[in-house]
Amino acid sequence: MMDEELSPSELGTQTYWQAAYTKELTNFKEHGDPGDVWFGEDSAIRVIRWICTCGVGLDDRIIDLGCGNGYTLSELAREGFTNLLGVDYCIEAIELAEKVSKSEFPFINFKVFDIINDEVSNLGPQFSVVHDKGTYDAISLNPENTKENRFKYADQVAAMLVDNGLFVITSCNWTEAELIKHFAEKMKLKCVIPTPQFKFGGKVGSVVSSVVFVKK
């Protein structure tokens, strides 16, 4: 069951991200700055290294949900992966990602796609890997229909995956235990990607949680 909800935030609204990527797009055009890496490069690199060693073929289909500036896909391309798709519900993010990757990795595909409201069939064949770093968090922070949208998200991710496909999710709002609970109906836990931990008040925690699931 998905009982608990996060406190609503502007980080869960499309308006916020449209404004953020409009600014980053301007910065890239004027200064060549590709923009921020959500949750930091260290977090992204840990996940990329895991994907590189998990047995997925270099030509297997991989999708990045909420790709932002396309950083994760560019790094996967650098490692030899060739069948890559980035989607985002902000056209500004897609435009930025296309411009950033065009010179070095023109084969990366990008598409405007809203995981809550659009049909998965629009994305073509199913994927071996679905990657998410921050999109589920944004959905969880949206002030409208939060629980319903989280259920819809889980259904959509499962529909995107081939049988035994991998779902790799990184969150800074949900713990490993909460993520495992949220996706238990559609997915089985494969592993937790280790992340740096901190100790405060006698309790040990992580800044982010990266969890890998297998489609049932």
C-alpha positions as CSV (number, residue, x, y, z in Angstrom):
1,M,0.0,0.0,0.0
2,M,1.0,3.6,-0.6
3,D,-0.2,5.2,2.6
4,E,2.1,8.1,3.5
5,E,2.5,11.2,1.4
6,L,5.2,13.9,1.3
7,S,4.4,17.6,1.9
8,P,3.6,19.3,-1.3
9,S,6.3,21.4,-2.9
10,E,6.8,23.6,-6.0
11,L,9.4,21.0,-7.0
12,G,6.5,18.8,-7.9
13,T,5.0,21.2,-10.4
14,Q,5.6,21.4,-14.1
15,T,5.6,25.1,-13.9
16,Y,8.7,25.0,-11.7
17,W,10.6,22.7,-14.0
18,Q,9.7,24.7,-17.1
19,A,11.1,27.8,-15.6
20,A,14.2,26.0,-14.4
21,Y,15.0,24.5,-17.8
22,T,14.2,27.7,-19.6
23,K,16.9,29.3,-17.5
24,E,19.3,26.4,-18.1
25,L,18.6,26.5,-21.8
26,T,19.5,30.2,-22.0
27,N,22.7,29.6,-20.0
28,F,23.7,26.8,-22.4
29,K,23.1,29.0,-25.5
30,E,24.9,31.9,-24.0
31,H,27.7,30.3,-22.0
32,G,27.8,26.6,-23.0
33,D,26.8,25.5,-19.4
34,P,24.9,22.2,-19.7
35,G,23.2,22.8,-16.3
36,D,23.0,21.0,-13.0
37,V,23.1,17.2,-12.4
38,W,20.1,16.4,-10.2
39,F,21.4,14.8,-6.9
40,G,25.0,15.4,-8.0
41,E,27.4,13.7,-10.3
42,D,28.6,11.2,-7.7
43,S,25.1,9.8,-7.3
44,A,24.6,9.5,-11.1
45,I,28.0,7.8,-11.6
46,R,27.3,5.1,-9.0
47,V,24.1,4.2,-10.9
48,I,25.8,4.3,-14.3
49,R,28.6,2.0,-13.1
50,W,26.0,-0.4,-11.8
51,I,24.2,-0.5,-15.1
52,C,27.5,-1.0,-16.9
53,T,28.2,-4.2,-14.9
54,C,24.6,-5.7,-14.5
55,G,24.7,-7.7,-17.7
56,V,22.5,-5.5,-19.9
57,G,23.6,-5.6,-23.5
58,L,25.1,-2.4,-25.1
59,D,22.2,-2.5,-27.7
60,D,19.4,-3.2,-25.2
61,R,16.8,-0.4,-25.0
62,I,17.2,1.9,-22.0
63,I,14.9,4.8,-21.1
64,D,15.6,7.7,-18.7
65,L,12.5,9.1,-17.2
66,G,12.7,12.8,-16.6
67,C,16.0,13.0,-18.4
68,G,16.6,16.7,-17.8
69,N,19.8,17.8,-19.6
70,G,20.5,14.2,-20.6
71,Y,23.6,13.7,-18.4
72,T,22.9,10.1,-17.5
73,L,22.3,9.1,-21.1
74,S,25.4,10.9,-22.3
75,E,27.5,9.0,-19.7
76,L,25.9,5.7,-20.7
77,A,26.6,6.5,-24.4
78,R,30.2,7.2,-23.4
79,E,30.3,3.6,-21.9
80,G,29.1,2.1,-25.2
81,F,25.4,1.9,-24.9
82,T,23.7,2.7,-28.2
83,N,19.9,2.3,-27.8
84,L,19.0,5.2,-25.5
85,L,15.9,7.3,-25.1
86,G,15.4,10.3,-22.8
87,V,11.9,11.6,-22.0
88,D,10.7,14.6,-20.0
89,Y,7.4,16.4,-19.7
90,C,9.2,19.7,-20.2
91,I,9.9,20.6,-23.8
92,E,12.6,23.0,-22.5
93,A,14.4,20.0,-20.9
94,I,14.2,18.0,-24.1
95,E,15.5,20.9,-26.2
96,L,18.4,21.4,-23.8
97,A,19.3,17.7,-23.7
98,E,19.3,17.5,-27.6
99,K,21.6,20.5,-27.8
100,V,24.0,19.2,-25.1
101,S,24.3,15.7,-26.6
102,K,24.1,16.6,-30.3
103,S,27.8,17.0,-31.1
104,E,29.1,14.0,-29.2
105,F,26.2,11.6,-29.1
106,P,23.7,12.4,-31.9
107,F,22.2,8.9,-31.8
108,I,20.6,9.5,-28.4
109,N,16.9,10.0,-28.9
110,F,14.8,12.4,-26.9
111,K,11.0,12.8,-26.7
112,V,8.5,14.9,-24.8
113,F,6.5,12.5,-22.7
114,D,4.4,12.8,-19.6
115,I,4.5,9.5,-17.7
116,I,1.2,10.2,-15.9
117,N,-0.9,11.3,-18.9
118,D,0.7,9.8,-22.0
119,E,0.4,6.3,-23.4
120,V,3.4,4.0,-23.0
121,S,2.7,2.6,-26.4
122,N,3.9,5.9,-27.9
123,L,7.5,5.0,-26.8
124,G,7.8,2.0,-29.1
125,P,9.0,-1.5,-27.9
126,Q,9.5,-2.3,-24.2
127,F,12.8,-1.5,-22.5
128,S,15.4,-3.6,-20.7
129,V,16.1,-0.8,-18.3
130,V,14.0,2.0,-17.0
131,H,16.0,4.6,-15.1
132,D,14.6,7.4,-12.9
133,K,16.5,9.9,-10.8
134,G,14.0,12.4,-9.4
135,T,10.9,12.0,-11.4
136,Y,9.1,9.8,-8.9
137,D,10.1,12.4,-6.3
138,A,8.6,15.2,-8.3
139,I,5.3,13.2,-8.7
140,S,5.3,12.6,-5.0
141,L,5.7,16.3,-4.2
142,N,2.9,17.4,-6.6
143,P,0.0,18.9,-4.6
144,E,-2.7,17.3,-6.8
145,N,-3.8,13.6,-7.0
146,T,-0.5,12.5,-5.4
147,K,-1.4,9.0,-4.4
148,E,-3.3,8.3,-7.6
149,N,-0.4,9.5,-9.7
150,R,2.1,7.4,-7.8
151,F,0.0,4.3,-8.5
152,K,-0.3,5.3,-12.1
153,Y,3.5,5.8,-12.3
154,A,4.1,2.3,-11.0
155,D,1.7,0.9,-13.6
156,Q,3.4,2.8,-16.4
157,V,6.9,1.7,-15.5
158,A,5.8,-1.9,-15.4
159,A,4.2,-1.5,-18.8
160,M,7.4,-0.1,-20.2
161,L,9.6,-3.0,-19.1
162,V,10.2,-6.4,-20.8
163,D,9.7,-9.4,-18.6
164,N,12.5,-9.5,-16.0
165,G,13.5,-5.9,-17.1
166,L,15.3,-3.7,-14.6
167,F,13.9,-0.6,-12.9
168,V,16.6,1.6,-11.4
169,I,15.3,4.4,-9.2
170,T,17.1,7.0,-7.2
171,S,15.2,9.1,-4.6
172,C,16.2,11.8,-2.1
173,N,12.7,11.8,-0.6
174,W,11.9,8.2,0.0
175,T,14.0,5.6,1.9
176,E,15.0,2.2,0.5
177,A,12.3,0.6,2.6
178,E,9.6,2.9,1.4
179,L,10.5,2.5,-2.3
180,I,10.5,-1.3,-1.8
181,K,7.0,-1.1,-0.3
182,H,5.7,1.3,-3.0
183,F,6.7,-1.0,-5.9
184,A,6.2,-4.4,-4.3
185,E,3.0,-5.2,-6.3
186,K,4.7,-4.8,-9.7
187,M,8.3,-5.4,-9.0
188,K,10.6,-7.6,-6.9
189,L,13.7,-6.2,-5.3
190,K,17.0,-7.1,-7.0
191,C,19.5,-5.0,-5.0
192,V,20.2,-1.7,-3.3
193,I,23.1,0.3,-4.8
194,P,25.3,1.5,-1.9
195,T,25.3,5.2,-1.2
196,P,27.3,7.2,1.3
197,Q,25.8,7.2,4.7
198,F,25.7,9.7,7.6
199,K,25.1,9.4,11.3
200,F,22.9,11.8,13.2
201,G,21.3,11.4,16.6
202,G,22.5,7.8,16.8
203,K,20.7,6.9,13.5
204,V,22.3,6.0,10.2
205,G,20.9,7.3,7.0
206,S,21.6,8.2,3.4
207,V,21.2,11.4,1.5
208,V,19.8,9.4,-1.5
209,S,18.4,5.9,-2.0
210,S,19.2,4.0,-5.2
211,V,17.2,0.8,-5.6
212,V,17.0,-1.8,-8.4
213,F,13.8,-3.8,-9.1
214,V,13.0,-6.6,-11.5
215,K,9.6,-6.7,-13.2
216,K,7.6,-9.6,-12.0
